[in-house]
């Protein structure tokens, strides 16, 4: 077997990385947007779910002491807490949990303002990153959006795994009503050489309706280009997105997690 010079090996890796970056730059966002099939609309009644005794309470209605700023984890979460809920501060950026998690069950409730304006992705946009693996919007995003009579690409509507998995149904309630996600997250695992051993999987109930059924993720979410597992990681924080769209900010309440 012929030995491959180390310098040539490194150079080939650099060229491959540059080619991948160039391909991503040439790809347009709309090339990864799906519009069919359209998930059927399902109606549900508003309800809340009490945390079980073994849950870690991530928000108890009082403060954001379990959260920090994503871009500077030394800074406390700068979103607004009032009347037992907290609301996105769009000027401050994303927030994420102080604690890192691997596999878990998560409950979270969110609300789009009743007087929300805009359309498509510019209407009540946020995101729940099931594992935050870097600053900004790096990670695995479960989309949060007002999808009540609001058309957009189906792999970008509420309860989609953004730009990957279309939800099985659309049980979004009217703006002003509380929505709930109940999630079972199975984190990806990696081999010693950082290749994927087992991909991430997720089950999601949206307002009590199954919308992702032990679905397999292709990698962290991508706004442009195709998702892929490009780097190994371990247990990660849970992140909430402060999206840059101009619509009014969303609010959250009753967040708890059970490690599995």
N, C-alpha and C positions, 0 to 999 in steps of 0.2 A: 504494500500500500504506500503510495507516494505521500510524503508529508506536505501539507499545504502551508506555505509561509504565513506566519502570524500577521505580518503587515498587509498581505493581500486579503486575508480574512477580515481584518478590521476595515479595510477600504471597501470591501464588498458590502459589509453591514452598513457603512455610511451611505453608500450609493443607494442601497435598498431603502433606507430611511428617507433619503431625499426624494426618491421616486414616489414613495407613499405620500409624503407631504405635498408634493406637486399634484398628485392625483386628487387629494382632498381639496386643494385650493381650486382646482378646475371644476369640481363637482358643485352643483347649485343646490340650495336647500330644497327646492321643489322636486328634485329628482328622488327624494326619499319620503315624499308625502303620498299617502294612500287615501282615496276617496270612496272606494267600494271594497267590500260590502259595507253597508251602513248598519250599525248595531240597532236592534229594535228598541223602541222606547218602552220602559217599564215604569209604572207608578208605584210609589211606596209612601208610607206615613213616617213623619219625623219621630225619632226615638233616640235615646241615649243609652249607654252601656256602662254600668258601674265597674270599676277596676276590681279584679280579684285580689285575694289577700297576698299573693306572691308577686304582684306586679311592681315594677319600678315606676313611680309616678313622675312623669316628665313635665307635667304642668298641672298644678293643683288649684289654679284660679288666683293665686296670690302673687307669684313672681316668676322670673325666668332664671332662677338660680342654677338650674340644670343645663343651661344653654350658654354658648359663647358665640362671638363673631367668627365666621368661617375664615375670613382673610387675615384675622389676627386673633388667634385663640387665647391670647392673654387678656382680651377685652371682653367684658360681659355683654350679653345680648342686648341690643339697643332698640328693640321693638317695644311698642306701647302696651302696657297692662292696665286694664280698667274693667270694672263690672264683671269680674271672673272670666274674662277672655283676654287674649292678646292679639294685637293687630300689626300687620307688616309696616315697617318703616322703610319706605322705598329708597330713602337717601342713605341708609346705613349699610345695606348689603345683606347677604345671606347669613342665617344663623344655623348652628348645629349643636348637637348634644356634647356635653363634656365627656360623657362616657362613650366608649366604643363598644359595639355589639357585633356578634357573629350571626348565629341563627336566632330568630325571635318571632314572637307574635306581637303585633302593634295595633293599637286602637287610636284613632285621631279623628276629631270632628272639626269641620271647617265651614265657613259661611261667606258667600258672596254678598256684597251690599245690595239691599233691595233696589236701590236707585242706580245700579250699575249701567254704564254706557259702553258703547263700542261693539265690535263684532269679531268673530273668528278668534285668533290668538290674542287679540287686543282686548279681551273681555274677561276680566277676573282671572288672569293668568298667574299661577304660582307653580310650585313643584315640590313633591316630597321625594327626597333622594334617600333611597333605602340603604345605601352605603355611600358616604361621602369619601372620595379617595383623592381629594386635592382641593385647592382653592377654587373659587368661582363655581362653575356649574359642572365640575367633574364628578361623576358617579352614576348611579343607576336611578333614573327618574321615573316615578309614578306621577303622571300629569295631574295637576289640579287646574281646573278651568270651569267657567260657566258654560256647560254644555246643554242648558235648557233652551231649546229652540234656537240654538246658535250653531250654525254650520261651520265646519272647518275640516281639515283632513282627519280621517278617522283614526290614524295612528298618532294623533295629537290632541284628541278630545279627552275629557275627563276619564280617568281610570285606564288610559292607555299607558303602556311602557313606552315612553316617548320615542317616536320614530321607529319603533320595533313591533309592538304587539297591540293590535286593535282589541278593545274590550268586547266581551260577548254580548253586552246589553248596555243600554243607556238609561239608568235609573236616576238621573240628575233631577233634583227638586228645584223649585223656583228660586230665583235670587231672594235673599232675605231669610230663607229657611236653612236649617243646619243640615249638613251632609256628613256622612261618616264612612271612613275606610277601616276595614279590619283586614289585616295583612299577615300572612305567614311567609317569612323571608328565609330562604336557604342560601347562604353565602357561597360564592364559588370557592373552590379549593385549587391549589397549584402544586405542581411537582417541584422537585429541587432545582430544576433548570428554569423555573418560572413559567413553564408551559401549563396550560389548563388541564387540571385533573378531572374536575367536575364543574360544569357551568352553574351559574346562579339560577335559582328557580323561585317563582313567586305565585302565591294564591292570594286573590283579592276579592273581598266582598264589599260592594259599594251600596250603601244604604240597605244592607242585608241581602243583596243580589250578587250571585257569583259572576264576576266579570273577567277574572284571570284564574285559570284552573291548572295549578301546578305547572305554569308556563315556563319554558326554558328561555333565558336571555342569551343573546348573541355576544354580549359584552356591555360595557358602560354605554350610556346613551350618547348619541352624536347629533348635533344640529345639522351639520354638513357631513356627508359621507356615510359609509357603512360602519356599524358598530363592530368591535373586535376586542378581545382581551389582550391588551398591549403591555400590561405590567401586572405583576403579582401583588397581592395585598392581603392583609389579615383583617381582624375585627376593625370596624370603621364606625365613625359617628353617623347619626341620622341627621339629615339636613333639610331645612326649609328654605325655599327660594324667594328672594325679593326680586320679582321679575320687572323688567324695564318698561313694560307696556304702560300707557297713560291712564288706564282705568283706575277706579278707586281700589284701595288695598283690601285684602281679605283678612278675616279674623279666624282664630283657632281656640279650641277649648278641649278639656277632657282628653289628655294625651297620656297613655301609659303603655308600657312594654313588658313582656315576659320573655326572658331569655330561655332558649330551648337547647 
